[in-house]
Amino acid sequence: MDQPSDIAVALSGGVDSSFAAAVLKEAGWEVYGVHFLLPSPSSVVNDRIAGVTRITEHLGIPLEIIDIRDDFENLVINPFVTAYLKGLTPNPCVSCNPLIKFEQMHRYVLENEIHCLATGHYVRLGKEEEGMRLLRGRDSTKDQSYFLHRLGQTYLSRAVFPLGEMTKDEVRIRARDMGLPCHSSPESQEICFISGMDYRRFMEQRHGVMVRKNGAIVNSEGEVLGEHQGIHGYTIGQRHGLGIASPRPYYVKEIRPEVNQVVVGRKEDLFSVTVDAGDFSWIGKTPPKGVFKAQAQIRYRHKAASGLLEVLSPDEIRFVFEKPQWGLTPGQALACYDGDRLLGGGWIAK
């Protein structure tokens, strides 16, 4: 951690961000808490504000509450809904970090002449001549670098990640010892703006039953095996809810919005060696065109697999895995690594 100075910490009300603020204050930083109001039912918003207020009062730090609901709606929720209607499987957390969380935090520290910003992400930073390197967190079960692959040097140059060298168990124990009000809060596993609702129901609340446009479920040969009730309800690798009687299970292999079809196959049909990713964002300097060894991660809980990364253009890459990977999903993020170092990432193309 750098020499203590003033720092703004993004506070969600959970144990990770709260402990990040606590440990920074303990280390001598002048800490400012920042909480963003997100589109959620009023009861959820009020609970979050009350939780964050308890934490900042416990720590004795100021709290700024910023309403970003309009920006969040336009930059995260609307693209999320649109992606599903196009047969893609979006990852709103990846989009939120550069477009909302770090952008808003960066704006806040500049306007208030605060030197640094911090979050409770489990990642590490390193310095090099060309800028900052983003590294996996020490806790391999909590590493969140995958979600931050679209952060540029503007944000990373001011960022501090206090939890990068710690494990989740250590954070919970130390938060309990500090008496943080949220030390036993359960881990959040849901998309923040859905608040426990199934995403299909969320989509239907947004667009009505018009999204339930029935169509055919077919195999790769075009044989009709069943009927779906809207492509928004399906994602690559899905097994349940297909309604197909078969001695061997079928899995969603492809979604074809242009003809309103869901294509299914057997489990072995979903393995792929090659994946293309567009709108690729590099953490450091964009490498020249060429091919080099790296590792790629196709989803958050996927173990990064080795292969060859080919730079096709500044924002487009192709990755060829040494071993076939299962369930490559258009719309999801592909993050590329050199060991623990995050190189960057893009969106998996069809």
C-alpha positions, 0 to 999 in steps of 0.5 A, spaced: 500 500 500 502 507 498 504 512 503 497 514 507 493 519 504 486 521 503 482 516 499 475 515 497 472 508 498 466 505 494 461 502 500 456 497 498 454 495 505 457 488 505 463 486 509 468 486 503 468 494 502 466 495 509 473 492 511 477 495 506 475 502 509 476 499 516 483 497 514 485 503 510 483 508 516 487 503 521 493 504 516 492 512 517 489 514 510 483 519 511 477 515 508 471 518 505 465 513 504 461 513 497 455 509 496 451 509 490 444 509 489 442 503 484 435 502 481 432 497 486 425 497 490 425 502 495 425 497 501 432 495 498 435 502 497 433 504 504 436 497 507 442 499 503 443 506 506 441 504 513 447 498 512 452 503 510 450 509 515 451 504 520 458 502 518 461 509 516 458 511 523 462 505 526 468 507 523 467 515 524 468 517 517 464 521 512 459 518 507 457 521 501 450 518 497 450 519 490 444 517 486 446 514 479 440 510 477 439 514 471 446 512 468 446 505 471 439 504 467 442 507 461 449 504 461 448 497 465 440 495 465 438 497 458 444 493 455 443 487 459 436 486 457 437 488 449 443 483 449 438 477 452 433 479 446 439 478 441 440 471 444 446 473 448 448 472 455 450 478 458 455 480 464 453 486 467 458 486 472 464 486 467 460 492 464 458 496 470 466 497 473 468 501 468 462 505 466 459 506 473 463 504 479 470 506 477 468 512 472 463 515 478 469 514 483 474 517 479 469 523 478 468 523 485 475 524 487 477 529 482 471 533 484 473 533 491 481 533 490 482 526 493 488 523 491 486 515 491 480 511 490 479 504 493 474 498 492 473 491 496 475 487 490 480 481 491 485 483 486 492 486 486 496 492 483 503 492 480 507 497 477 512 497 471 515 503 466 508 503 462 503 504 468 500 499 473 499 492 472 493 488 474 494 481 478 490 476 480 488 476 488 492 471 492 485 468 494 484 464 488 477 462 490 475 470 491 480 473 485 475 478 481 480 480 476 476 477 471 471 483 472 476 488 472 479 487 465 476 493 462 479 498 467 484 502 463 490 506 466 486 512 468 482 508 473 488 504 476 493 509 477 489 512 482 486 505 485 488 501 491 485 494 493 486 493 500 484 486 500 488 483 494 493 479 499 488 477 503 483 471 503 475 471 505 476 468 511 481 472 514 477 478 512 471 475 515 475 474 522 478 481 522 472 484 520 469 480 526 474 482 531 473 490 529 466 489 531 464 491 524 456 491 523 456 487 517 462 482 519 457 476 518 453 478 512 452 473 507 455 473 500 451 476 495 450 471 489 445 475 485 445 481 480 444 487 484 439 490 480 434 484 480 434 483 487 433 476 488 428 475 482 429 470 476 432 474 470 427 472 466 421 475 470 425 481 470 425 481 463 418 480 462 416 485 467 420 490 463 417 488 456 411 484 458 409 478 455 411 480 448 418 477 450 415 470 450 415 469 442 414 462 441 419 458 437 422 452 435 427 448 439 432 444 433 438 440 433 444 441 428 440 438 423 434 442 423 430 437 426 424 440 431 425 437 437 420 442 441 418 449 442 421 455 446 417 460 449 422 466 448 429 466 446 431 470 452 430 464 457 435 460 454 443 460 455 449 456 452 450 450 456 443 450 459 440 443 460 433 444 464 427 447 462 428 444 455 422 439 455 425 434 450 424 427 452 430 423 451 434 418 454 440 422 454 440 430 456 440 435 451 444 442 452 443 449 449 448 449 443 446 456 440 441 461 440 439 464 433 435 470 434 434 472 427 430 465 426 427 465 433 430 458 434 434 455 440 439 449 437 441 444 442 446 438 442 449 433 446 454 435 452 460 433 447 457 438 442 459 444 446 466 443 446 470 448 442 478 450 441 477 457 438 474 463 440 474 470 438 473 476 442 471 483 440 471 490 443 478 487 447 480 492 452 488 491 454 490 493 461 497 496 458 500 497 452 496 494 446 501 489 443 503 488 435 499 483 431 502 476 432 501 470 436 503 468 443 502 463 449 497 466 454 491 463 458 484 465 457 478 465 462 471 464 459 467 465 465 468 467 472 468 460 475 472 457 469 479 455 471 483 459 466 486 454 460 492 455 456 493 456 449 495 461 443 493 468 443 493 472 436 492 479 436 488 480 430 487 488 431 488 493 437 481 491 439 480 484 436 483 477 438 483 470 437 484 464 442 486 457 440 486 453 447 490 447 447 484 443 450 477 444 448 473 448 453 466 447 454 460 452 453 463 458 450 457 463 450 457 469 446 456 475 450 460 473 456 467 476 457 473 472 455 479 475 460 486 473 458 492 472 462 500 471 463 500 467 469 497 472 475 497 478 470 491 480 467 492 482 460 485 484 458 479 482 455 473 482 450 466 480 449 466 473 446 463 473 439 458 468 435 
